[in-house]
């Protein structure tokens, strides 16, 4: 979708000046402070805040003029399982993440049609709809090898130049962001040049998902015209073709289109599947147009639940500071609250988080019943729980139905229900994140910031339970 502005370059650079105003940057810092972790300079958000006016003035001046320079990104390695190379994540400094967040807003507003908006369960819903409308069809599942790491810089920037109406400061800003360096912790300054990014979009930056989606926008449109149905979520592709078509030829077409863009398929993850043959996609197992959580996703969720039972047994809950005088009953009720949120997920800002919500496109519900039975068995084997506590444990199956219907019934925890400072203060105390003494005399802004940070961490933990493996 192109901007209605007559001069697209002028329009885009106007967005740059809008989002890089000091007031806009300060507002973004306030909203994102709890997620702004230390980068290579080891400066925290709290330390950065002490010089906030100076820092945002610098970001604004350099960003608008096109002279902004990025520090090296700190390398974070995320395990992908036994026998697999870890995923490299680039962690920017607080200053750079603030600048990248503003740049993301510029790109989203300039090119709204290229913003990735579909959630994985929405992709599954779309795929199931095509399969059920075409019984007997073949599904071609393909995986893009090292997708983010292999995107060519020149081709990506050329596409951005084309979409934005020419070379401009925004394109230069993006080029600078993706061509810096990613350095390991403890590196020496003289070694930075060894870690220069020569190809690929660094994962973990606020602009990474947008750029990757933009790069394959024409690829998606082209393949969609060649089949009964097409979906892609990051590097996972699913094409639905008629049973009479040559599946190998279709795979060859996918491979050819990717090679033309400097990418390739993972041969070991690219296969055709008959309609009655089960296959896994985005954490689901799909067969004959029906879906359920795959076995490894169920197992990962149950391990997460088991870790909560262990936390109760040893009375160690992460991030709590005021539990020395708690009774066994208080610990047990805290556990019930934590367990129920893990079971149902939670709502915040009109979005639902957690395992049940991710898998609420399932049509085979046996996995939910099995999970509930295992949790119930764990509870009855735990001596610290009373019968009343055990009966208060919620159900993934009930949460599934609630997630499909009324999300505001109260069964699923909604963080928007805490609308005033008193409610938020009560929540912080109830869950042991602070003591009465620690909150005494604190300002409303302080309480708001503490609450927002707690909610963000809890929602991230719920998303980790999904166990999506690309």
C-alpha positions in Angstrom: 0.0 0.0 0.0 1.6 3.3 -1.1 1.2 6.5 0.7 -1.3 9.0 -0.8 1.5 11.6 -0.5 2.5 13.0 -3.9 6.2 12.7 -3.1 6.8 9.4 -1.3 10.4 10.2 -0.3 9.3 13.5 1.2 6.5 11.7 3.0 8.9 9.1 4.4 11.5 11.5 5.6 8.7 13.5 7.2 7.8 10.4 9.2 11.5 10.2 10.2 11.4 13.7 11.6 8.0 13.0 13.3 9.1 9.8 15.2 12.6 11.1 16.0 11.4 14.2 17.8 12.7 14.3 21.4 9.2 14.2 22.9 8.3 11.1 20.9 11.6 9.4 21.9 11.0 10.2 25.6 7.4 8.8 25.4 8.8 5.6 23.8 11.4 5.2 26.5 8.8 5.5 29.2 6.6 2.9 27.5 9.5 0.4 26.8 11.8 1.0 29.7 11.3 -2.4 31.3 12.3 -4.2 28.1 15.4 -2.1 27.4 18.2 -4.4 28.6 21.9 -3.8 28.7 23.8 -3.9 25.4 27.5 -4.0 24.7 28.1 -0.8 26.7 26.4 -2.5 29.8 24.4 0.7 30.4 21.0 -0.1 32.0 17.7 1.7 31.4 17.9 3.2 34.9 21.4 4.7 34.2 20.4 5.8 30.7 17.3 7.6 32.3 19.6 9.8 34.3 20.9 11.4 31.1 17.6 11.0 29.2 17.2 14.5 27.8 20.8 14.5 26.6 20.5 11.1 25.0 17.2 11.7 23.2 18.5 15.0 21.9 21.5 13.1 20.4 19.3 10.4 18.9 17.0 13.0 17.5 19.7 15.1 15.9 21.7 12.3 14.5 18.7 10.3 13.4 17.0 13.1 11.5 20.3 14.2 9.9 21.1 10.7 8.7 24.3 10.6 10.7 23.3 8.1 13.4 25.9 5.4 14.1 25.1 2.1 15.8 27.2 0.5 18.5 28.1 -3.1 18.0 25.3 -5.4 19.0 25.9 -7.9 21.9 25.6 -11.5 20.8 23.1 -13.6 22.7 22.9 -17.4 21.8 19.6 -19.2 22.2 19.6 -22.9 22.2 17.5 -24.7 19.6 17.8 -28.2 21.1 20.4 -31.0 21.2 22.5 -31.3 18.0 21.4 -28.0 16.5 23.4 -24.8 16.2 22.1 -22.0 18.5 20.2 -19.0 17.2 22.2 -15.8 17.3 20.3 -12.9 18.7 21.6 -9.3 18.4 21.1 -7.2 21.5 21.3 -3.4 21.0 22.3 -0.8 23.6 19.4 1.1 25.2 20.2 4.1 22.9 20.2 2.0 19.8 17.0 0.1 20.7 15.3 3.4 21.3 16.4 4.5 17.8 15.5 1.2 16.2 12.0 1.3 17.7 11.4 4.8 16.3 12.7 3.5 12.9 10.3 0.6 13.1 7.4 3.1 13.6 8.6 5.0 10.5 8.7 1.9 8.4 5.3 0.6 9.6 3.6 3.9 8.9 5.3 4.3 5.5 4.6 0.7 4.3 1.6 -0.6 6.4 0.9 -3.4 3.8 4.3 -5.0 4.6 3.9 -5.2 8.3 3.6 -8.9 9.4 0.3 -9.1 11.3 -0.8 -12.7 11.3 -0.3 -14.7 14.4 0.7 -18.4 14.1 -2.8 -19.7 15.1 -4.3 -17.4 12.4 -2.0 -19.0 9.9 -3.2 -22.4 11.0 -6.8 -21.4 10.8 -6.2 -20.2 7.2 -4.5 -23.5 6.3 -7.2 -25.7 7.8 -9.8 -23.7 5.9 -8.1 -24.5 2.6 -7.7 -28.2 3.5 -11.3 -28.6 4.5 -12.4 -26.9 1.3 -10.2 -29.2 -0.7 -10.3 -32.7 0.8 -7.7 -35.0 -0.8 -5.3 -32.1 -1.6 -1.6 -32.4 -1.1 0.3 -30.2 1.4 3.8 -29.1 0.5 5.7 -28.1 3.6 8.9 -26.2 3.0 11.5 -24.5 5.3 13.7 -21.6 4.3 17.3 -22.4 5.3 18.9 -19.8 7.6 16.3 -17.3 6.5 17.3 -14.2 8.4 21.0 -14.9 8.2 21.1 -15.2 4.4 19.0 -12.2 3.2 21.3 -10.2 0.9 21.8 -6.6 2.0 21.9 -5.1 -1.5 18.8 -6.9 -2.7 16.9 -6.0 0.5 17.9 -2.3 0.3 17.1 -2.2 -3.4 13.6 -3.4 -2.6 13.3 -0.8 0.2 14.4 1.9 -2.2 11.8 0.9 -4.7 9.0 0.8 -2.1 9.9 4.1 -0.6 10.3 6.0 -3.9 14.0 6.3 -4.0 17.2 6.5 -1.9 16.6 8.5 1.3 17.6 8.9 4.9 15.3 6.1 6.0 17.0 3.6 3.7 20.4 4.8 4.8 19.3 4.3 8.4 18.2 0.7 7.7 21.5 0.0 5.8 23.5 1.2 8.8 21.4 -0.9 11.2 21.9 -4.2 9.4 25.6 -3.8 8.4 27.2 -3.2 11.8 28.7 -6.0 13.9 27.5 -8.6 16.5 30.2 -9.2 19.2 30.4 -11.8 22.0 30.5 -10.7 25.6 34.0 -9.9 26.7 35.3 -9.1 23.2 38.2 -6.8 22.6 37.8 -3.5 20.7 40.3 -4.6 18.1 38.3 -7.7 17.3 35.1 -5.8 16.3 35.9 -5.9 12.6 36.0 -9.7 12.7 32.3 -9.7 13.6 31.0 -7.4 10.9 27.6 -8.4 9.4 28.1 -8.9 5.7 24.8 -10.6 4.9 21.5 -11.2 6.7 19.2 -9.3 9.0 20.2 -9.5 12.6 17.6 -11.3 14.7 16.2 -9.5 17.7 16.1 -6.0 16.4 12.8 -4.1 16.4 13.0 -3.8 12.6 14.0 -7.4 11.9 10.6 -9.0 11.3 9.4 -6.1 9.1 12.5 -6.3 6.9 12.3 -10.1 6.5 8.6 -9.9 5.6 9.2 -7.1 3.1 12.0 -9.0 1.4 9.7 -11.9 0.6 6.5 -10.0 -0.2 6.6 -10.6 -3.9 7.7 -14.2 -3.4 4.5 -14.7 -1.3 2.3 -13.1 -3.9 3.8 -15.2 -6.7 3.4 -18.5 -5.0 -0.1 -17.7 -3.8 -1.2 -17.5 -7.4 0.2 -21.0 -8.2 -1.7 -23.1 -5.7 -5.0 -23.7 -3.9 -3.7 -22.1 -0.7 -0.5 -20.6 0.5 0.8 -19.6 4.0 4.1 -18.6 5.3 5.1 -17.7 8.9 8.7 -16.5 9.0 10.6 -19.4 7.4 7.9 -22.0 7.5 5.9 -22.4 4.2 2.8 -24.5 3.5 1.3 -24.8 0.0 -1.9 -26.7 -0.8 -2.0 -28.1 -4.3 -4.4 -30.4 -6.1 -3.8 -34.1 -5.7 -3.3 -34.4 -9.5 -0.4 -31.9 -9.5 3.3 -32.8 -9.6 4.4 -32.1 -6.0 8.1 -32.4 -6.9 7.7 -29.7 -9.6 6.0 -27.4 -7.1 8.9 -27.9 -4.6 11.3 -27.1 -7.5 9.4 -23.9 -8.2 9.7 -22.9 -4.5 13.4 -23.7 -4.6 13.9 -21.7 -7.8 12.1 -18.6 -6.5 14.2 -18.7 -3.3 17.5 -19.2 -5.1 16.7 -16.1 -7.3 16.5 -14.2 -4.0 19.7 -15.5 -2.6 17.9 -18.1 -0.3 17.3 -21.8 -0.4 15.1 -24.5 1.2 16.2 -26.9 3.9 15.9 -30.2 2.0 15.5 -32.3 5.1 12.5 -30.1 6.2 10.8 -29.9 2.8 8.3 -32.6 1.8 4.9 -33.2 0.2 2.2 -34.8 2.4 -0.9 -36.6 1.3 -4.2 -35.5 2.8 -4.4 -38.4 5.2 -0.7 -38.2 6.1 0.2 -36.3 9.4 2.6 -33.4 9.3 3.8 -30.8 11.7 3.4 -27.1 11.1 4.0 -24.2 13.6 3.8 -26.5 16.6 0.6 -28.3 15.4 0.1 -31.8 14.1 -2.2 -31.7 11.1 -4.0 -34.6 9.4 -7.1 -34.7 7.2 -7.8 -31.1 7.9 -7.8 -31.5 11.6 -5.2 -30.1 14.0 -3.9 -30.6 17.6 -0.8 -29.6 19.5 2.1 -31.8 18.5 3.6 -34.2 21.0 6.7 -32.1 21.7 4.6 -29.0 22.3 2.5 -30.8 24.9 5.6 -32.2 26.6 7.3 -28.8 26.8 4.2 -27.3 28.4 4.0 -30.1 31.0 7.7 -29.6 31.8 6.9 -26.0 32.5 4.0 -27.0 34.7 6.2 -29.5 36.6 8.7 -26.7 37.3 6.0 -24.8 39.1 5.2 -27.8 41.3 9.0 -28.0 42.0 8.9 -24.3 42.9 6.1 -25.0 45.4 8.0 -28.0 46.9 11.1 -25.9 47.5 9.2 -22.6 48.1 11.3 -20.8 45.5 9.4 -18.5 43.2 11.4 -16.5 40.7 11.7 -12.7 41.2 10.0 -12.6 44.7 11.6 -10.7 47.5 9.3 -10.8 50.5 8.5 -14.4 51.4 10.6 -15.1 54.4 7.7 -15.0 56.8 5.1 -16.7 54.5 3.2 -19.7 55.8 2.8 -23.0 53.9 -0.8 -21.9 53.1 0.3 -18.6 51.6 2.9 -20.3 49.4 0.3 -22.8 48.3 -2.2 -20.2 47.3 0.5 -18.3 45.4 1.3 -21.5 43.5 -2.4 -21.9 42.6 -2.4 -18.4 41.2 0.7 -19.1 39.1 -0.5 -22.5 38.0 -3.9 -21.2 36.9 -2.3 -18.4 34.8 0.0 -20.9 33.2 -3.0 -23.1 32.4 -5.4 -20.5 31.0 -2.9 -17.9 29.8 -3.6 -14.2 30.3 -5.1 -11.2 28.5 -3.4 -7.8 28.1 -4.2 -5.1 25.7 -6.9 -7.1 23.9 -4.4 -9.8 23.2 -4.3 -13.3 24.8 -1.0 -15.0 25.7 -0.1 -18.5 26.6 -0.2 -22.2 25.5 -4.0 -22.5 25.2 -4.4 -19.4 23.1 -1.6 -20.5 20.7 -3.3 -23.9 20.2 -6.9 -22.7 20.2 -7.2 -23.6 16.5 -7.0 -27.3 17.5 -10.0 -29.4 16.4 -8.8 -32.5 18.1 -9.1 -31.8 21.8 -7.7 -35.0 23.3 -4.4 -33.3 24.1 -6.2 -30.8 26.3 -8.0 -33.5 28.3 -4.8 -35.5 28.7 -2.9 -32.4 30.0 -5.7 -31.7 32.5 -5.6 -35.3 33.8 -1.8 -35.1 34.3 -2.0 -31.8 36.1 -4.8 -33.1 38.3 -2.6 -36.2 39.2 0.3 -33.9 40.0 -1.9 -31.9 42.3 -3.2 -34.9 44.2 0.3 -36.1 44.8 1.4 -32.7 46.3 0.9 -32.7 50.1 1.1 -28.9 50.5 -2.2 -28.5 48.7 -5.6 -28.9 50.4 -8.6 -30.4 48.7 -10.1 -26.9 48.3 -6.9 -25.7 46.5 -6.9 -28.8 44.3 -10.5 -28.1 43.2 -9.6 -24.5 42.4 -7.1 -25.5 39.7 -8.4 -24.5 36.3 -8.6 -26.6 33.1 -6.9 -26.1 29.7 -10.0 -27.6 28.0 -12.3 -25.0 29.7 -9.8 -22.3 28.9 -9.8 -23.4 25.2 -13.5 -22.9 25.0 -13.3 -19.6 26.8 -10.6 -18.4 24.4 -12.9 -19.2 21.5 -15.9 -17.4 23.0 -16.1 -14.9 25.9 -12.6 -13.9 26.9 -14.0 -11.4 29.5 -15.9 -14.0 31.6 -13.2 -13.8 34.3 -11.9 -17.4 33.8 -8.8 -16.1 31.9 -6.8 -13.6 33.9 -7.0 -10.1 32.4 -4.3 -7.6 33.3 -6.5 -4.8 32.1 -8.8 -5.4 35.1 -6.2 -3.7 37.3 -7.2 -0.2 36.3 -6.0 1.9 39.2 -2.9 2.1 41.2 -4.5 0.5 44.3 -5.3 -2.6 42.3 -1.8 -2.8 40.9 -0.2 -2.3 44.3 -2.4 -5.1 45.7 -1.2 -7.4 42.8 2.4 -6.6 43.5 2.1 -7.4 47.2 -0.1 -10.5 46.7 2.4 -12.2 44.4 5.4 -11.3 46.6 7.2 -9.0 44.2 7.6 -6.4 47.0 6.8 -5.9 50.7 4.7 -3.2 52.3 7.8 -1.5 53.5 9.3 -1.4 50.0 6.2 0.3 48.6 5.6 2.7 51.5 5.7 6.3 50.3 6.4 5.3 46.7 4.8 7.5 43.9 2.0 6.3 41.7 4.4 6.5 38.7 6.8 4.1 40.5 3.9 1.6 41.2 2.8 1.9 37.6 6.3 1.2 36.3 6.9 -1.8 38.6 3.5 -3.3 37.6 4.1 -2.8 33.9 7.5 -4.5 34.2 6.1 -7.5 36.1 3.3 -7.9 33.5 5.8 -7.8 30.6 8.0 -10.5 32.2 5.0 -12.7 33.0 3.6 -12.5 29.4 7.0 -13.3 28.0 7.1 -16.4 30.2 3.7 -17.5 28.9 4.9 -17.2 25.3 7.9 -19.3 26.2 5.6 -22.2 27.1 4.4 -22.5 23.5 7.7 -24.1 22.4 7.3 -23.1 18.7 10.3 -24.5 16.8 10.9 -23.1 13.3 
